Amino acid sequence: MIYKNAVGRRVTIPFHGSRVLHPKVVKSILRDADLTPESLNKLL
C-alpha cells in the first residue's frame, strides 16, 4: 500500500496478511510519513 500525505510525500506500507508489523517498522513508517501516533489514530 502507498500512503500519500497532503504535501505529496509518499511512503510504502508493507502488507503481509495477518502478520503484525514490528513496532520499529511502524515507527519508521510514521516518521517517513511525517505522522505522529496520535494523528494516525485520528485517521483510523
C-alpha positions as CSV (number, residue, x, y, z in Angstrom):
1,M,0.0,0.0,0.0
2,I,1.3,3.5,-0.7
3,Y,0.3,6.4,1.6
4,K,0.5,10.0,0.2
5,N,0.2,12.9,2.6
6,A,-1.1,16.4,2.0
7,V,2.2,17.7,0.6
8,G,2.6,14.8,-1.7
9,R,5.2,12.8,0.2
10,R,4.8,9.0,-0.4
11,V,5.5,6.1,1.9
12,T,5.3,2.4,1.1
13,I,3.5,0.4,3.8
14,P,4.1,-3.3,3.8
15,F,1.0,-5.6,3.9
16,H,1.6,-9.2,4.9
17,G,-1.8,-10.6,5.6
18,S,-2.3,-11.5,9.2
19,R,1.3,-10.7,10.3
20,V,1.7,-7.9,12.8
21,L,4.4,-5.3,11.9
22,H,7.3,-4.9,14.3
23,P,7.0,-1.7,16.4
24,K,10.2,-0.3,14.9
25,V,8.8,-0.7,11.4
26,V,5.7,1.1,12.4
27,K,7.8,3.9,13.9
28,S,9.8,4.2,10.8
29,I,6.7,4.3,8.6
30,L,5.2,7.1,10.8
31,R,8.5,9.0,10.6
32,D,8.7,8.7,6.8
33,A,5.0,9.8,6.5
34,D,5.6,12.7,8.9
35,L,2.8,11.4,11.2
36,T,2.5,11.1,14.9
37,P,0.9,8.1,16.6
38,E,-2.0,10.5,17.6
39,S,-2.6,11.7,14.1
40,L,-2.6,8.0,12.9
41,N,-5.3,7.2,15.4
42,K,-7.4,10.1,14.1
43,L,-7.0,8.8,10.5
44,L,-8.2,5.3,11.6
